[in-house]
Amino acid sequence: MHKKIAIIGTVGLPSNYGGFETLTEYLTKDLGDRFDITVFCSSTSYKTKLKTHNNAKLKYLPLNANGIQSILYDIISIFYALLFADTLLILGVSGCIVLPLVKLISSKKVIVNIDGLEWKRAKWGRFSKYFLKYSEKIAVRFADTIVTDNRVIQQYVKNSYNIESIYIPYGGDHVSKKTITTQVLKQFTFLNTPYAFKVCRIEPENNVHIILEAFANTSIINFVIVGNWTNSTYSKNLKLQYAHFKNICMLDPIYNQDILNQIRSNCFLYIHGHSAGGTNPSLVEAMSLGLPICTYDVSYNRETTSNSAIYFKDSIALQSLLQNLDTSLLNTNAKKMLLLSSDNFTWRKIATAYENLF
């Protein structure tokens, strides 16, 4: 008899959204034959509803997995999972508010991956921040095991709650270097010259404004950035402000993974601006592609890159770095990133760590 595992808190499978979905994709791929896994999915995100994927059963709920509905989505998934699962793997804290009741009525094992410090994100209002911080507190107190994806967050959990958590980051080796096809070259002519690249949500905490300002003030190198430019006042204003700069190319989201990989894996320099969260999947992916990395200087990013990337704190520092780029230094940086990635951020390693937990 295989142990029954329920994975809660993602949009679902097949993965087409973010870090937790990619994690679930590779956990089911690697562990689907050794465990009886059920993944809860948001039916609003899938036109085609599969019964199984990677040997895992899929259960659909008619709620959104993100936004305000995510709380109810996670709570219903948790109580549903108690009916059949031995172990609940909850990704994120928004539904963890019910864990005191869960532990009162059930002896099932509860593992929570608390993600980054979600309550610190600039996009949340005061009430949402309070709720997420409270949910984090409940999760840490009532879960059997807490997983943290970054050693800085592991230390935060120890300092704030006096709880030892298990450190398991994300994998990045699902991405691979691609040769640029003639078709893609025709579509994106900037691929003919060296360019810096970034893909992210266009949010203040990803410091897009700092990065754009630096590139606007130096035309030495082209900058290509992929993101959603219509989802907030912040993103719309940036698009208006920087659209006329010849060395800046602002692209809408590219959902074709193959095209995105062609553009990303052939850049001269990868720029990472995230200042929130723990181990950012996009950073780990860039490292796995063996790209030279220039990242925003915060403890999480330094920890992920083992203090071996290039760091900037503001647009002036980034501008100065761009004006003094040294190709041999970038090559050394790229090799170091690839080595770090194959030592720490492979899905095989991550799946084995979760297998040991289960």
Secondary structure, DSSP 8 states (H G I E B T S, - for coil): ---EEEEESSS-SS--SSHHHHHHHHHHHHHTTTSEEEEEEEGGG-SS--SEETTEEEEEESS-SSSTHHHHHHHHHHHHHHTT-SEEEEESSTTGGGHHHHHHH---EEEEE--S-GGG-TTS-HHHHHHHHHHHHHHHHH-SEEEESSHHHHHHHHHHH----EE-----TT-------HHHHHH-GGGGS-EEEEE----GGGTHHHHHHHHHT--SSEEEEES-SSSSHHHHHHHHHHTT-TTEEEE-----HHHHHHHHHT-SEEEE---SSSS-HHHHHHHHTT--EEEE--HHHHHHTTT-SEEESSHHHHHHHHHT--HHHHHHHHHHHHHHHHHH--HHHHHHHHHHH-
